[in-house]
Amino acid sequence: DTAVSQTPKYLVTQMGNDKSIKCEQNLGHDTMYWYKQDSKKFLKIMFSYNNKELIINETVPNRFSPKSPDKAHLNLHINSLELGDSAVYFCASSPPISGELFFGEGSRLTVL
Amino acid sequence: GNSVTQMEGPVTLSEEAFLTINCTYTATGYPSLFWYVQYPGEGLQLLLKATKADDKGSNKGFEATYRKETTSFHLEKGSVQVSDSAVYFCALSPQGGSEKLVFGKGTKLTVNP
């Protein structure tokens, strides 16, 4: 039973389109995250939610909009996709204080 | 600000060789330090961690010691295996929790038989 699951795993789309990536965790954690990993493997935090409330919002274009319908789900919607949005997007969750992140397998987005 | 610098890769070793991946950090206060590993096609997973100076984290034969005097947390393994081929990330948490975990750029390790 996958702890943090994301869908879709692969997404190929045209510039200008809108797309969503879904994430669900069954670990009972209160905090969830979206990270972006570029082609050089550099990992950057985008958003963090704690119990459905946004707590970290890094400098990310407002074309990116996270939504947390409940504490087990954190979805990422991207409007007007650009070439530079091509990356692997990772969802993660964490228990309080421990510092351990539990990552999903990633969603590889390719914008043509 | 808080930052992590780790050695540039890629690193290529033969099986049973000794591994060191250097990691140094800059932080205010007393951060917690972590090594995460990303196997091909997978998400990152925690390899080991240390929460205070002189602590040693260890797991799967890997070790790292939190050195406050040199602001370092170097990853070592005495004898690597092909299955250790992965990307390794050093990270710090300024407050000890997961909020704003700061990652290094990752070091790709390839172990050849």
Interface residues (C-beta under 8 A of the other chain):
Chain A: V4 T31 Y33 K40 K41 F42 L43 K44 I45 S48 I55 I56 F90 A92 S94 P96 I97 S98 G99 E100 L101 F102 F103 G104 E105 G106
Chain B: S32 F34 Y36 Q38 G41 E42 G43 L44 Q45 L46 K49 T51 V87 F89 S93 G96 G97 S98 E99 K100 L101 F103 K105 G106 K108
